[in-house]
Amino acid sequence: MPPLPSSLLAVSDYLEFDFAVGDAPAVAGFAMPLTEDVTDPSTIGFYTYEQGQWRRVADVTLVREMRAEGELTSIPANLAVLRSVP
């Protein structure tokens, strides 16, 4: 996983996807396993790392059975669930 700023903490593994341009599937619902228990989904989100920066790509709408669930409009090159820390 690329380095995180002090304001973000990883709560999932870092996934990299290998799709040819235009071959990434269209998605709506998406879920990722969490590496720690999260009770408040408003503190976490789906993030991608591009051009040296982390960017939030979707909110986590539900956490159940140690999985973060949300709605993505496309699959980025990489993805992680990160928690905002004060």
C-alpha positions in Angstrom: 0.0 0.0 0.0 1.3 3.4 -0.8 2.1 5.7 2.2 -0.9 7.2 3.9 -1.2 10.8 5.2 -1.5 11.1 9.0 -5.2 11.9 8.5 -6.1 8.4 7.0 -5.8 4.9 8.4 -6.2 1.7 6.4 -9.1 -0.6 7.5 -8.8 -3.0 4.5 -6.2 -4.5 2.3 -5.0 -2.5 -0.8 -6.3 -4.0 -4.0 -4.9 -3.4 -7.5 -6.9 -4.2 -10.6 -5.5 -5.0 -14.0 -8.0 -4.1 -16.7 -7.1 -3.0 -20.2 -8.5 0.5 -21.1 -12.2 0.2 -21.6 -12.4 -3.4 -20.2 -13.2 -2.6 -16.6 -16.7 -3.8 -15.7 -19.5 -1.3 -15.0 -20.4 -1.7 -11.3 -23.1 -0.5 -9.0 -22.7 -2.3 -5.6 -19.2 -3.1 -4.4 -18.0 -4.7 -1.1 -14.5 -5.2 0.4 -13.5 -7.2 3.4 -12.3 -5.1 6.4 -9.2 -5.8 8.5 -10.8 -4.4 11.6 -14.3 -3.9 13.1 -15.9 -0.6 12.1 -19.2 0.4 13.6 -19.7 3.8 12.0 -19.6 3.7 8.2 -19.6 7.5 8.1 -15.9 7.5 9.2 -14.7 5.4 6.3 -14.7 5.5 2.5 -13.4 3.8 -0.7 -10.2 5.5 -1.8 -7.9 5.2 -4.8 -4.2 6.2 -5.1 -3.3 8.1 -8.2 -0.6 10.6 -9.1 0.9 10.5 -5.6 -2.4 11.2 -3.8 -5.2 9.4 -2.1 -8.7 10.3 -3.5 -12.0 9.3 -2.1 -14.1 7.7 -4.8 -17.2 6.5 -2.9 -18.8 6.6 0.5 -19.2 3.4 2.5 -23.0 3.0 2.9 -23.1 -0.1 5.1 -20.8 -2.2 7.2 -21.9 -5.8 7.8 -20.1 -9.1 8.5 -16.7 -7.3 8.4 -17.3 -5.9 4.9 -17.6 -2.4 3.7 -20.3 -1.9 1.0 -20.9 1.1 -1.3 -21.8 2.2 -4.8 -19.1 2.7 -7.4 -19.6 4.0 -10.9 -16.4 2.4 -12.1 -13.5 0.3 -10.9 -10.3 2.4 -10.4 -6.8 1.0 -10.9 -6.5 0.4 -7.1 -8.8 0.6 -4.1 -8.7 0.6 -0.3 -11.1 1.4 2.5 -9.6 4.1 4.7 -10.8 5.8 7.9 -10.5 9.5 8.5 -8.7 10.2 11.8 -8.8 13.6 13.6 
